[in-house]
Amino acid sequence: MFKIFPGFQLVEAYHQVSHAKKYHPGRVIKKSAQALFVLIVTLILWNMPSSFFGMDGLTVVQQRIIAIFAFATMMWLLEVVSSWATSVAIIGLLLLFTSDSGIIFMCDETKVGTLLSYKAIMATFADPVIMLFIGGFVLAIAATKTGLDGQLAKVLLKPFGSKSENVLLGFIFITGLFSMFVSNTATAAMMLTFLTPVFKQLPPEGKGRIAMTLSIPVAANLGGIGTPIGTPPNTIALKYLNDPEGLNMNIGFGEWMLYMVPLVIVLLVISWFLLKKIFPFTQKTVKLEIESNMKRDKKTYIVIVTFFVTVALWLLDSVTGINSYTVALIPFVVFALTGVITKYDLEEINWSVIWMVAGGFALGYSLNASGLAEKMVESIPFGNFSPILILILSGIICYALSNFISNSATAALLMPILAVVCTAMGDKLEAIGGTSTILIGIAIAASSAMVLPISTPPNALAYSTNLVNQKDMARIGLIMGVISIVIGYLLMYFIGTAHLI
C-alpha cells in the first residue's frame, strides 16, 4: 500500500524499522509468551462452566463468543500479531465454532444452542461501510496516480504567501483537508515530502522545523474527524448508529460533515496557534517550491470531474436519496470503465484496514445475532448507570487505548459494547445528548490520541524524520488531544440536546 504516493520512502523506512523491532529475538520470545497467555485465557473461558458468567440460560455458542471476544481484546491490546490478522482470526473462529457451517461435531444446534449464519458472518466483509472505505481508497489512488493531489496541494498552499507562520497554517489546513478524503498515512507521507524544500530554508537551530514537522501528524489526525471516510472509527460509529436493526439513526455523509468539518476547522486553528507559540519561528519568511507532475490528459479530467461529483453526491445524499455507501461505488465504476485504475492499482487499496474493520463488524454481529448482547443487558443493570459516568469512562478508555493500539481496533472493540449499553439506557441518555454523543464521541476520542510516535502512523512518520523528539510530540499531542475531546464532546452534547441529529 502507498507505493504510488509521494513520500512512500518514509512509509517504507517506517515499516522496515517496525519489522526489525517486531522480529528481534527478544521480542519474538515476548510475543510467544503473550500468545501462550492469550491461548490459555481463551481456553479457560471456552471450557469454564456457564454458571461462572452469571447469565441465566447461557448457551455454548454464546459462551464461545465470550471467549472469542476476550481473545480479540487481548490480541488487539497486546498486539501479538497485526490488528488485521486478529480480525481474520475472529472471522475464522466464528465460522468454525459458532456458525451453521462450522465443524459438525462441535456445532450440533441441539447441543450448543442457536448457531450464527455463516453467510451473515462472511457478509461483514461486504458491509456497506466497507464499500465506503473502498470508494475512498479508489478516489485517493486515482488522484495520486494522475498527480492531482500534488497539483491541489500546490494551488491550495499558494494563497498562504511566504510568511513562515502563514505557511505553517497552510500546511495544517491542506493536510487536514486531504486527510478527510485520503488515508492519513498517505496524506502525512505526501505532505512531509512537500516540506523538504521548506526545511532547507529554515535554520537548523530554530524551532520552526519542529513546528512544521509536527503540524503534519496533528492535522492528519484531526482532519480525519471531518468525514465518515476520514478515519475507520468514524465509519464504525456510523455502522452502529445507522444499523436498521439497531439504532437506525440514518445519519448521512453530508449531515456528518455539516457538524464535524466546523469542529475540525476550529481544532486546526487552535493547533496552529499552539504550534507557533510553543515552537516559534526565528526566520519570518520562507519560499514555497512544490513541484507538481499532474498529467494533462483525459484521465486526469475524468478524475477531477468524478471527484467533485462524488463529494457533491455525498453532501446531497438527503436530497438525491442515494446513500453514501452507494455513492462510494460510483468513482470505482467510472475509473474501472475508463481505465483510470487497473487491476494492478487495486493492490494499492489498504486491504489490511478493511479486514481489520470487517473483523470488528463480525464480532458485533455475533454479539447481537446470538442473543448474547440481550443477555448482557439483562444481567448487567446498564439502565441504572449514570449517563455522565458512561460518557466520561468511554472517552477516557478509548483515548488511553488509542494512544497505544490501533484506533480502528479500539473502536471495533468498544463500539459493539457501547451500542448495547446505549440501547439498555434508553431515554436516560437524553441528559447528555443521546446515543450519538457516546458513539461519535468515541470516534473523536480515537482520532484525538496522538501522544506517542506509536499512537498513529502519521506520528510515526513525523518521528522518523529525526526532526522532532518524543517529548515535543507528547507535549503538543497531549494538549491537542485534551482540547479535541473537550470541544468534540461539548459539540455532540449541544447537537444531541438540540435534537439536530
Disulfide bonds with the S-S distance in Angstrom:
none
